[in-house]
Amino acid sequence: MDNTKPLYEIIESSRIFMNKMNTLVDKIHKEKGVNSCSRGVMLILKSEGFKTIPQLARETQRSRQYLQKTISNMESKGLITLTSNPDHKTSSLVELTKRGTQVLTEILNAEAALISTVDIPVDSEQLKSVSSSLKQLTLAFQNK
């Protein structure tokens, strides 16, 4: 069975949806100085703990140079801190600060409040199915 066309439809729909969500995140969190990339970094640090900039660059699929600018901006706002890395002299560990954790909670609450105002045209079971399918597709392409 050739899944090429339906897969391309998912890819294009996902791209459009993620662009819309990134624009929305940038808009609603502008006053906090948080954009979609820094939000992603904070979520990774909250769930996984310390990371180096190269590790974060890989996970966010951004260049190290771009991520370095994002990290510098986040550090200047007190959202993250850089500490020495015992395993690598030139690659510091990035850690979410208490203020960063607080800001992350605030932005997730703001997002939840916004989501509650949207008339979503699918039910929770359909959303779970979409989420599961996207996770499976991500795993299928993980090592390509």
N, C-alpha and C positions, 0 to 999 in steps of 0.2 A: 504494500500500500504506500503510495507516494504522499507524504505529509508536507511536502515543500510549500505548497500554496497556503494551507492553513497556518503553517508555522510562520511564514512571512506576514500573514495577517496579524498574528499574535505579536510578532516583533514590532511591526509598525504601530499597532494599537498601544503596546507597552511604551514605545518611544514617545508617542503623543501624550499619553497619560503621565509619564514621568516628567516630561518637560513642563506640563501644566502644574504638576505637584511641586516641582522645584521652583517655578515662578511664584506659586502661591506661598510656599515656605519663605522664600526671599522677601515677599511683600509683607506677610503678617509678622515676621520676626525682625524686620528692618530696625525698629527702634531699640532692639536688644543687641544689634550688631551681629546677628547670627544669620548666616546664609545656609543654603542646603548642604554645602560641603562641610562647614563647621558643625552643623547639626549631625551629619553622618559620623563625623569624627567623635563627637561627644557620645553618641549612641554606642559606638564601638568601644570606647574607653570605659563607659559605664558597665557594659556587659562583659568585657574581656580583660579589663585592667590595663596595666602599663603596655605601651607599644612604642616601637621606634618609628621615626618618620618614614623610613622605607617600608616598614610593615603596613603602616596606615596608607601609604601611597598605593600599595598593592591592593589592599582591601577596598579602598574607595575608587580604585582604577583612575587615579589622577597621577600626573607627573610629580616626582619628588620636588621639583622646583615650585610648582603650583602649590603643593601641599605645604612646603616650607613657608611660603607667604601666608597661607591660611593659619598655620601654627603660630607664626610670629604675631599675627593679628589677634588670635585667640589668647595668646600669652599676655599681650598688652592690655587685654580686657579682664584679665584675671580668671579666665575660664579654664585654663590648663597651666601646668607647670612642667618645666623640663628638669630632669634630674640626671645625674651621671649614671652611666650604664656600666656595671662591673664587667660585662661581657664584651664591650666594644668602646674604645676610648673616644671615638669621634661621632658616635651615634647615640645621642641622649635618649632617655626614656621620657615619653609624654604621659602625663597623668592628669586626670580630671580633678580640678580643685573642688572644694566645698561650694564655692560660688558657682562653678561650672555645673555641678550637680543640681544646685538650686535653679539655675537658669534653664537647664534641660527639663526639669520638672515643670517649670512655668511654661515653656514652649510646647511641651507635650499636652499640658492642660489646655492651652489656647487652641491647639490643633483639635483636641477632642471636642471642645466647645463648638468650633467651626463645623466639624464633621456632623455634629448633632443637628445642625441647622440645614443640612443638605438632604434633599429628598432622593435617596439612593434607590435606583430602579430595580435592584436585585435584592433577594433576601440573604440572610446570613449563611444559609447552607450553600448557596451559589457562590458567595464570596469565599467561603472556606474551600470550595472546589477549585476556584480560580487560583487561590493561594497555593494549594497543594500542587496543582498542575505547573505553576510557575517554578516552584521549588524543584520539581522533578525535571523540568526542562533545564534549569540552571545546572543541576547535577549532571545531566546528560552531556552538557557542553563544557563541564568543569576543566577537563584536561586537553581541550582542543586548542 
